[in-house]
Amino acid sequence: MFGISPLGWVHTLSSLPAIPLAIYMFARYGRIVPRSRPGVVYFISMLIGAATVFPIAHQSASYGIGAATILLLLAGYGIGRISRFGRAGKYLETIFLSLTAFLLMVLTVSEILRRVPNGHPIVTDLKSPILLGSQAILFVILIVGMTAQIVHLRRQGRLAKFDSTAQM
């Protein structure tokens, strides 16, 4: 079905939980929160999905996106544990993990458009205006979303600073 191999199904079904988890964390916390239960499941789902892309990829760009996703995921989950980054660590964590969600959505939308409906996909060419337009929309969402996240983190930092000076 949809021309997907058994390993392709493992890849697809293992990465699928990351989408609603990312949406949930963006809506609830304004960002992906690594040290939360949904954040841990997101990490596992993304790691399995990104690692299984290598044996099933048909295009060289897929290898690069898979490697970038793994690097961003590990950096995003690891940077918060390094105290020398201070407040910058939270910004970097947010940026790295938002980029993993963006890469996941770019590939998900691309695969859906290139496989659905079964046998007569919406997009048959990687240079299709529909595909390029959907990727452009995702890029705009990334830029707007990251800007909102950074503004939100700055406001949280200012409020925390204000609260600590008010307690003195």
N, C-alpha and C positions, 0 to 999 in steps of 0.2 A: 504494500500500500504506500502510495506517494513516492515510490522508488527509494525507500529508506531500508538500509541493511539492519540486521539484528543489533550490531554495535551502534549503528546510527540511532536506533530506538533507545538504547541505553543512554547515549549521549543526550538525546532530546528529552527523555523523561527525567533524567537526573538534573538537567539544568532548568526544567520547567518550574520547580518550586521557587527559584530565585526571583522570578518576575513578580508574583504577588507579595513575596516577602519584601522586596525592594519598595514596591508601591506602598505597602503597609508602613514600613519604617519612614519613608519620605513623608507620608501623611501624618504619622503620629509624632515623629521626632524631628522632622525636617531634614533628615540625613540618615544614612545607613549607620547603625550603632553596632560596632563589632562585639562589644562585651554585653550582649543581650541574647536571650534565647533565639529570637528571629535572626539575629546577626550571626550566630554560630551556624544555624541551619543554612543561611544564605552562603556563608563561607564554604561549607561542605558541598552544597549544590553547585556553586560556581566552580569550585576546584575540580570536581568530577567532570562537569561539563566542559571546562577548558582543557583538561588533560585528555579527554576522549576525542577531542577534535583532531588530534594529530594522526591517528590511524585511519580516520574516515575522510579527511579533507581532500578535496579534488582541485583546489586552487591554492596557489602559493600564498596569497593574501591571508588565507585561513590560518596558516601556520604562524604568521606574524601577529594576527589578532589573538590567537590562542596564547602565544608566548607573552604578549603584552598584557592580556587579561590576568594570567598567572602572576606576572611581576607586579602589576598594580594591586592585585588582591593580597599578595604576601606583604607588599609595602604598606598597604592600607591597614592591614591587621597588625603589622609589627611595629609601626611607627609610634603608636600610642603607648607602647611599652618602653620606649626609650625616653627617659626623663629629660635629657639635655635639649630636646627640641622645645620644651615648654609649651606655651600656647600655640606656637606655630605647628606643633604636632597634630593638634586637633584640626587645624585648617588643611594640612597635608592629608591627613586621614580622610577627611570629608571629600577632598578633591579626588584622591586616588580611588576611593570606593564609588563615587559618583561616575567616574570614568568606566569602572567595571560594569555598572548598570547600563551605561550608554552603549558600550561594546556589545553587551548581551542583547540589547534591543535592536541595534543595527543588524546583527546577524539573524535575530528572530524574525524581524519584519522582512528581511531579504529572503529568508528561507520560506516563509509563508507565501509571499508573493510569487516565488518561483516554483511552488509545489501545489498551490490550491487554485482552483479546484483540480482534483486528481485527473491527470491526463490532459487538461487544458488550462495550464497555469495563467494567472493574470499577467505575469512578466516572463518573457522568454530570453530577453537580452539584458545583460548587466548594465547597459547604457540606456535602458528604458527610462523615459521621463517620469513614469510612475515610481519606479524604484529610486531614482535620483531625487525626486521630490520628497519621497517619504524619508530618505536619509537626511535631506536638508532640514526637514521639519524636526527630526530627532536631534539634529545638531543645534537648532535654535532652542529647543527645549533644554538641552544640556547647558547652553550658555546662560539662559534665563534662570534655570534651576540652580546652577552653581553660584551665580551672582546672588540670588536670594539666600542661599545657604551661608555664604560668606557674610552677608549683611546680618543675618540672624546670629551667627557666631560672634560677630563684633558686638552686637547689642547685648548678648549674654555676657560677654567679657566686661563691657562697661557697667552693666547692672551688678555683676559680681564685685567689681572694684568699688562701685558706689555703696553697696551693702557693707563691704568690709570697712570702709572709712566711716560710715554712719554708726558702726558698732563701737568705734573708738571713743 
